[in-house]
Amino acid sequence: MPRLMNDGDMQQSTIAGLASFTFSGTRIDSLGATEYTLVTIAIDVTGSVYGMEDDIRNGLIAIVDSCQKSPRASNLLLRVMLFSSSLSGGIEEIHGFKPLAEIDTSAYPQLHPSGMTPLFDATYSAVGSVVSYGKQLMDDDYLANGIVFILTDGMDNQSVIGKGQIKQLSEKAMTDESIESLISILIGLNTASCSQYLADFRQEAGLTQYLDVGDATPAKLAKLADFVSQSISSQSQSLGTGGPSQAIALSI
């Protein structure tokens, strides 16, 4: 999986033993806190999001900037990934799980939408990376929970992973107590023709929530960025309670 930023003190790991699904994360012996909320944001950069790319990138930067100002900033580790068939393997990390203090949003690349939609693969990578890294932390006596956001505007047409495998991954994480709690939110943009498809996918893949944003105007994307940053903060504050945070309403 190509990476677009300097790895620094990072390690590579596989997801659920599948060599083709990898992610990077800060070496655990380099971490300074005793508990972490793991965040993955997966962004659709296929051809159909052409014209929205600047607003999406600006929204992503707003999310990270907001989280960096949070009282819980030192307890957050963030991974950002892109997905499209035009990318090698369909998935590309902007960066793996990093402390917010080490993330420079000015280095985030411009987005160049093209290709088809490996939605199932991206969801598996997003959820699986949180579960796998969370287990590594828990095994080393850290406390960890997670939250995942998958942003898309279309139906899957390019994956090797099936919906059932995503559901099994999430369910196994909970039964094995690999992570304290996990929230997974599927977000649809410009989905008038496929909103029901995404709602069905959310249920069949065992994801926590589906949000249909509607038309992806700059104003709506700004509100979405605020929702995501608030959700991250809420999940981080719930760490140690034994359960997930309460859902935050998205008002658009």
C-alpha positions in Angstrom: 0.0 0.0 0.0 1.7 3.3 -1.0 1.9 6.0 1.6 2.0 9.7 0.9 3.6 11.1 4.0 6.9 10.5 5.9 6.4 7.4 8.0 8.7 8.4 10.8 8.5 5.9 13.6 5.9 3.7 12.0 5.3 -0.1 11.7 3.5 -2.1 9.1 0.7 -4.6 10.1 -1.7 -6.9 8.3 -5.4 -7.0 8.8 -7.0 -10.3 9.9 -4.0 -12.2 8.4 -4.7 -11.1 4.8 -1.3 -10.1 3.4 -2.9 -7.8 0.8 -4.7 -5.7 3.5 -2.1 -3.7 5.4 -1.9 -0.5 7.4 0.7 1.5 9.3 0.7 2.8 12.8 3.1 4.4 15.3 5.3 1.9 17.1 3.6 1.1 20.3 6.8 1.5 22.4 6.9 5.1 21.1 3.5 6.1 22.5 3.3 8.3 25.6 -0.3 7.9 26.9 -2.0 4.8 28.4 -5.3 5.0 26.5 -6.2 5.8 22.9 -9.1 6.3 20.6 -8.3 5.0 17.1 -9.8 7.0 14.2 -9.8 6.0 10.6 -11.3 8.3 7.9 -11.7 6.6 4.5 -12.4 8.9 1.6 -13.9 8.0 -1.8 -11.7 9.6 -4.6 -13.4 7.9 -7.5 -14.4 9.7 -10.7 -17.9 10.5 -9.5 -16.6 12.8 -6.8 -15.0 15.0 -9.4 -15.8 18.7 -8.6 -16.1 18.0 -4.8 -12.4 17.2 -4.2 -11.4 20.6 -2.8 -14.3 20.8 -0.5 -13.7 17.3 0.7 -10.0 18.0 1.4 -10.9 21.2 3.2 -13.4 19.3 5.3 -10.8 16.7 6.2 -8.3 19.4 7.2 -11.1 21.1 9.3 -11.7 17.7 11.1 -8.0 17.3 12.0 -7.6 20.9 13.0 -10.6 20.6 15.3 -9.4 17.4 16.9 -5.9 18.9 17.4 -7.6 21.5 19.6 -9.5 18.9 21.7 -8.7 18.4 25.4 -8.4 14.7 24.4 -6.0 15.4 21.5 -3.1 13.5 23.1 -5.3 10.4 23.3 -6.2 10.2 19.6 -4.4 8.3 16.9 -5.6 9.1 13.3 -5.3 7.2 10.1 -6.5 8.8 6.8 -6.9 6.7 3.6 -8.2 7.1 0.1 -9.9 4.5 -2.0 -10.4 4.2 -5.8 -9.5 1.5 -8.4 -7.1 4.1 -9.8 -4.9 3.6 -6.8 -2.5 0.7 -6.4 -4.4 -2.0 -4.7 -7.5 0.3 -4.5 -6.4 1.8 -1.2 -3.8 4.4 -0.3 -2.9 5.9 3.1 -2.3 9.6 3.4 -0.9 8.5 6.8 -1.3 5.6 9.2 -2.3 5.9 12.9 -0.4 8.9 14.2 -0.7 11.2 17.2 -2.4 14.4 16.2 0.7 16.5 17.2 2.7 14.8 14.4 0.1 15.5 11.6 0.8 18.5 9.4 -2.4 19.1 7.4 -0.7 21.5 5.0 1.1 18.4 3.7 -2.2 16.7 2.8 -2.1 16.1 -1.0 -4.6 17.6 -3.5 -7.2 15.0 -4.4 -7.5 13.8 -8.0 -10.7 11.8 -8.4 -10.8 8.9 -11.0 -11.6 5.3 -11.3 -14.2 2.9 -9.8 -15.4 2.2 -6.3 -13.8 -0.6 -4.1 -16.2 0.3 -1.2 -16.2 -3.1 0.5 -12.4 -3.3 0.4 -12.1 0.2 1.8 -14.6 -0.5 4.6 -12.8 -3.7 5.5 -9.5 -1.9 5.6 -10.9 1.0 7.7 -12.6 -1.2 10.2 -9.9 -3.9 10.2 -7.1 -1.5 10.8 -8.8 -0.1 14.0 -9.6 -3.6 15.2 -6.0 -4.9 14.5 -4.2 -2.0 16.0 -6.6 -1.8 18.9 -5.8 -5.4 19.7 -2.1 -4.7 19.6 -2.6 -1.9 22.1 -4.9 -3.9 24.4 -2.4 -6.8 24.4 0.2 -4.4 25.6 -2.1 -3.2 28.4 -3.3 0.0 26.8 -6.9 0.9 26.8 -8.3 1.4 23.3 -11.6 2.1 21.5 -12.3 3.2 17.9 -14.4 5.1 15.5 -14.5 4.7 11.7 -15.9 7.0 9.0 -16.4 5.9 5.4 -17.3 8.7 3.0 -18.6 7.7 -0.4 -21.0 8.7 -3.2 -21.6 5.4 -4.9 -22.1 1.6 -5.0 -19.3 -0.9 -4.8 -18.1 -2.2 -8.2 -14.4 -3.1 -7.6 -13.9 -5.1 -4.4 -12.5 -8.6 -3.6 -13.9 -8.5 0.0 -17.6 -9.3 0.6 -20.1 -7.6 3.0 -20.2 -10.7 5.2 -16.5 -10.6 5.8 -16.8 -7.0 7.1 -19.6 -8.0 9.5 -17.6 -11.0 10.7 -14.6 -8.8 11.4 -16.5 -6.4 13.6 -18.4 -9.1 15.4 -15.3 -11.1 16.2 -13.6 -8.0 17.5 -16.4 -7.5 20.1 -16.6 -11.2 21.1 -12.8 -11.5 21.4 -12.7 -8.1 23.3 -10.0 -7.0 20.9 -11.1 -3.4 21.5 -13.3 -1.8 24.1 -15.9 -0.4 21.7 -16.1 0.4 18.0 -18.4 2.8 16.1 -18.5 2.6 12.3 -20.3 5.4 10.3 -21.0 5.2 6.6 -21.6 8.6 5.1 -23.3 9.1 1.7 -22.8 12.2 -0.5 -24.9 12.9 -3.6 -26.5 9.5 -3.3 -30.0 10.2 -4.7 -29.7 7.1 -6.9 -28.0 4.7 -4.4 -29.1 5.8 -0.9 -31.1 2.6 -0.3 -28.2 0.5 -1.5 -25.9 2.2 1.0 -28.5 1.8 3.8 -28.7 -1.9 3.0 -24.9 -2.2 2.9 -24.7 -0.6 6.3 -27.0 -3.3 7.7 -25.5 -6.3 5.9 -21.9 -5.3 6.8 -22.8 -4.7 10.4 -21.8 -1.0 10.5 -23.2 1.1 13.3 -24.9 3.9 11.3 -25.6 5.3 7.8 -25.9 9.0 7.2 -27.2 10.4 4.0 -25.9 14.0 3.7 -27.7 14.6 0.4 -26.2 17.1 -2.1 -22.6 17.8 -1.2 -22.6 21.5 -1.0 -19.7 23.4 0.7 -22.1 24.3 3.6 -23.2 20.7 4.2 -19.6 19.4 4.0 -18.6 22.0 6.6 -21.4 20.8 8.9 -20.3 17.2 8.2 -16.8 18.0 9.3 -18.1 19.4 12.5 -20.2 16.3 13.1 -17.2 14.0 12.5 -14.9 16.0 14.9 -17.7 16.0 17.6 -18.2 12.2 17.2 -14.5 11.6 17.6 -14.4 13.7 20.7 -17.4 11.9 22.2 -16.0 8.5 21.5 -12.7 9.5 23.1 -14.5 10.8 26.2 -16.3 7.4 26.5 -13.0 5.5 26.7 -12.9 3.5 29.9 -16.7 3.3 30.3 -16.9 -0.1 28.7 -19.2 1.0 25.8 -19.5 3.3 22.8 -20.4 7.0 23.0 -23.9 8.2 22.4 -24.8 9.0 18.8 -24.5 12.7 17.8 -27.2 14.1 15.6 -26.2 15.5 12.2 -28.4 18.5 11.4 -28.2 19.6 7.8 
